[in-house]
Amino acid sequence: MKHPWQGLGSLPRGVWILSLTTLINRLGTMALPFLVLYLTRSRGFTAGRAGLVLTVYGLTAVIAGPTAGRLSDRIGAVRVLQASLLFSGLVVLVYPLARSPAAIFALTIAWAFTNEAFRPANLSMVSDLAGPDQRRTAFALVRLAINLGMSVGPAAGGFLAMVSFPAIFIVNGAASILACVVLTLLAGWLRRPGAPERPVPDTRTDAGTGPWSDFTDRRLL
């Protein structure tokens, strides 16, 4: 029987860096789980309007995923990761300053787009860094970092919410920016020796070639 941690030691250093970045980012994830409470208690939103804000966040996230994937192909996944962490952190920091419903909806859209752009770029980097025989272990490590961070961040946010709702946004934004700093300082290790600079060309016969071609791939759908 294989040891459950077997294979972690052989993972590329870049995978560990991505996992560390993910962990820091997720440790600070606390504003979104308490967004409805914040809007209803601190901004006087009705439950229906607060739910609409979350709907806007979700719809924007759906758009952000494919868009971030295309940007990763064009400018590189590392740049998308850095931009996502930095700008989402800044948006979260200024979110409590929004007073009007229009400003809150606008910042929610910006928050969702910048925050959710992290996921596809991160998964792309893991695939590039880890070889075919290491990807299962690499993705497991990243998932472990996500689960560990999410087991701490929202719980800590619950305690902060009893003291100050704005404090949740400050910690959340600071964690994203800190993750960006760590990623930037260690970005030189985010390469796998011998790996191609461009993604492997798509050989699917039922996929198109446009920016939304994945939506024509029946197997993917």
C-alpha positions as CSV (number, residue, x, y, z in Angstrom):
1,M,0.0,0.0,0.0
2,K,1.4,3.4,-1.0
3,H,1.9,6.0,1.6
4,P,-0.7,8.8,1.2
5,W,2.0,11.4,1.1
6,Q,4.2,9.5,-1.3
7,G,5.2,11.7,-4.3
8,L,4.9,15.1,-2.6
9,G,8.7,15.3,-2.2
10,S,9.3,15.0,-5.9
11,L,6.8,17.7,-6.9
12,P,8.4,20.7,-8.7
13,R,9.1,23.7,-6.4
14,G,6.7,25.8,-8.4
15,V,3.8,23.6,-7.4
16,W,4.7,24.2,-3.7
17,I,4.9,28.0,-4.4
18,L,1.4,27.9,-6.0
19,S,0.1,25.9,-3.1
20,L,1.6,28.4,-0.6
21,T,0.1,31.3,-2.5
22,T,-3.3,29.6,-2.6
23,L,-3.1,28.9,1.1
24,I,-2.4,32.5,2.0
25,N,-5.1,33.7,-0.3
26,R,-7.7,31.2,1.1
27,L,-6.7,31.9,4.7
28,G,-8.0,35.5,4.1
29,T,-11.2,34.4,2.4
30,M,-13.8,35.7,4.8
31,A,-15.6,38.6,3.2
32,L,-17.6,36.7,0.6
33,P,-19.1,34.2,3.1
34,F,-20.4,37.1,5.2
35,L,-21.4,39.4,2.4
36,V,-25.1,39.0,2.9
37,L,-24.8,39.7,6.6
38,Y,-22.7,42.7,5.9
39,L,-25.1,44.1,3.4
40,T,-28.2,43.5,5.5
41,R,-26.8,44.6,8.8
42,S,-24.4,47.4,7.8
43,R,-25.8,48.7,4.6
44,G,-29.5,48.3,5.2
45,F,-30.1,46.0,2.2
46,T,-33.1,43.7,2.2
47,A,-32.5,40.0,2.0
48,G,-33.7,40.0,-1.6
49,R,-31.3,42.8,-2.7
50,A,-28.4,41.2,-0.8
51,G,-29.2,37.9,-2.7
52,L,-29.2,39.8,-5.9
53,V,-25.7,41.1,-5.2
54,L,-24.5,37.5,-4.7
55,T,-26.3,36.6,-8.0
56,V,-24.3,39.3,-9.8
57,Y,-21.1,38.0,-8.2
58,G,-21.9,34.5,-9.5
59,L,-22.8,35.6,-13.0
60,T,-19.6,37.7,-13.3
61,A,-17.6,34.7,-12.0
62,V,-19.0,32.6,-14.9
63,I,-17.7,35.2,-17.4
64,A,-14.4,35.6,-15.6
65,G,-13.4,32.0,-15.9
66,P,-13.2,31.7,-19.7
67,T,-11.9,35.2,-20.0
68,A,-9.0,34.6,-17.5
69,G,-8.2,31.4,-19.4
70,R,-7.8,33.3,-22.7
71,L,-5.7,36.0,-20.9
72,S,-3.5,33.2,-19.5
73,D,-2.8,32.0,-23.1
74,R,-2.1,35.5,-24.3
75,I,-0.1,37.2,-21.5
76,G,0.9,34.2,-19.3
77,A,-0.7,32.6,-16.3
78,V,1.7,34.2,-13.8
79,R,0.7,37.7,-14.8
80,V,-3.0,36.8,-14.6
81,L,-2.3,35.4,-11.1
82,Q,-0.5,38.5,-10.0
83,A,-3.1,40.8,-11.4
84,S,-5.9,38.7,-9.8
85,L,-4.4,38.8,-6.4
86,L,-3.4,42.4,-6.4
87,F,-6.6,43.9,-7.9
88,S,-9.0,41.7,-6.0
89,G,-7.2,42.7,-2.8
90,L,-7.5,46.4,-3.6
91,V,-11.2,46.0,-4.5
92,V,-12.0,44.2,-1.2
93,L,-10.1,46.9,0.8
94,V,-12.2,49.7,-0.7
95,Y,-15.5,47.7,-0.7
96,P,-16.6,49.0,2.8
97,L,-16.3,52.5,1.5
98,A,-19.1,52.0,-1.0
99,R,-22.3,53.5,0.3
100,S,-24.8,53.6,-2.6
101,P,-26.3,50.4,-4.1
102,A,-24.9,51.4,-7.5
103,A,-21.4,51.6,-6.1
104,I,-21.8,48.3,-4.2
105,F,-23.0,46.5,-7.4
106,A,-20.1,48.0,-9.4
107,L,-17.5,46.9,-6.9
108,T,-19.1,43.5,-6.6
109,I,-18.6,43.0,-10.4
110,A,-15.0,44.1,-10.2
111,W,-14.4,41.9,-7.1
112,A,-15.9,38.8,-8.8
113,F,-14.0,39.3,-12.0
114,T,-10.6,39.9,-10.4
115,N,-11.1,37.3,-7.7
116,E,-12.4,34.4,-9.8
117,A,-9.7,35.0,-12.5
118,F,-7.2,33.3,-10.0
119,R,-8.7,29.8,-10.4
120,P,-8.2,29.1,-14.1
121,A,-4.7,30.7,-14.2
122,N,-3.7,28.7,-11.1
123,L,-4.9,25.4,-12.5
124,S,-3.1,26.2,-15.8
125,M,0.1,26.8,-14.0
126,V,-0.2,23.5,-12.0
127,S,-0.7,21.6,-15.3
128,D,2.4,23.3,-16.9
129,L,4.6,22.7,-13.9
130,A,3.8,19.1,-13.1
131,G,4.5,16.3,-15.5
132,P,1.7,13.9,-16.6
133,D,2.7,11.4,-13.9
134,Q,2.7,14.2,-11.2
135,R,-0.4,16.1,-11.9
136,R,-2.7,14.0,-9.8
137,T,-0.5,14.6,-6.7
138,A,0.0,18.3,-7.7
139,F,-3.7,19.0,-7.9
140,A,-4.2,17.2,-4.6
141,L,-1.7,19.4,-2.9
142,V,-3.3,22.6,-4.3
143,R,-6.8,21.3,-3.2
144,L,-5.4,20.6,0.2
145,A,-4.2,24.2,0.4
146,I,-7.6,25.4,-0.6
147,N,-9.4,23.2,1.9
148,L,-7.1,24.1,4.7
149,G,-7.4,27.8,4.0
150,M,-11.2,27.7,3.8
151,S,-11.4,25.8,7.0
152,V,-9.7,28.7,8.8
153,G,-10.6,31.9,6.9
154,P,-14.4,31.9,7.2
155,A,-14.2,30.7,10.9
156,A,-11.8,33.6,11.7
157,G,-14.2,35.9,9.8
158,G,-17.0,34.8,12.1
159,F,-15.1,36.1,15.1
160,L,-14.1,39.3,13.3
161,A,-17.7,39.9,12.3
162,M,-18.7,40.1,16.0
163,V,-16.2,42.9,16.4
164,S,-16.2,44.8,13.1
165,F,-17.5,44.0,9.6
166,P,-15.0,46.3,7.9
167,A,-12.2,44.3,9.6
168,I,-13.2,41.3,7.5
169,F,-12.6,43.2,4.3
170,I,-9.3,44.6,5.5
171,V,-7.9,41.1,6.4
172,N,-9.3,39.6,3.2
173,G,-7.8,42.3,1.0
174,A,-4.4,42.2,2.9
175,A,-4.2,38.4,2.5
176,S,-4.7,38.7,-1.3
177,I,-2.0,41.4,-1.6
178,L,0.3,39.4,0.6
179,A,-0.2,36.3,-1.6
180,C,0.6,38.5,-4.6
181,V,3.9,39.7,-3.0
182,V,4.9,36.1,-2.2
183,L,4.1,34.9,-5.7
184,T,6.0,37.8,-7.2
185,L,9.1,37.2,-5.0
186,L,9.1,33.5,-5.9
187,A,8.0,33.8,-9.5
188,G,11.4,32.7,-10.8
189,W,10.7,29.2,-9.6
190,L,7.5,28.9,-11.6
191,R,9.1,27.1,-14.5
192,R,9.5,23.4,-15.2
193,P,12.8,22.6,-17.0
194,G,12.1,21.4,-20.6
195,A,8.5,22.5,-20.5
196,P,7.1,24.2,-23.6
197,E,6.5,27.9,-23.4
198,R,3.1,27.6,-25.1
199,P,0.3,25.2,-24.3
200,V,0.1,22.0,-26.3
201,P,-2.0,22.6,-29.4
202,D,-5.6,21.5,-29.3
203,T,-6.1,18.3,-31.4
204,R,-9.8,17.9,-30.9
205,T,-11.6,17.5,-34.2
206,D,-15.0,18.7,-32.9
207,A,-13.7,21.9,-31.4
208,G,-13.6,25.3,-33.2
209,T,-10.8,27.8,-33.2
210,G,-12.5,30.9,-31.9
211,P,-12.2,32.4,-28.4
212,W,-15.3,30.5,-27.2
213,S,-14.5,27.3,-29.1
214,D,-14.5,25.2,-25.9
215,F,-18.3,25.7,-25.8
216,T,-18.6,23.7,-29.0
217,D,-16.7,20.7,-27.6
218,R,-19.4,18.2,-26.8
219,R,-17.1,16.1,-24.5
220,L,-16.2,19.2,-22.5
221,L,-19.8,20.3,-22.2
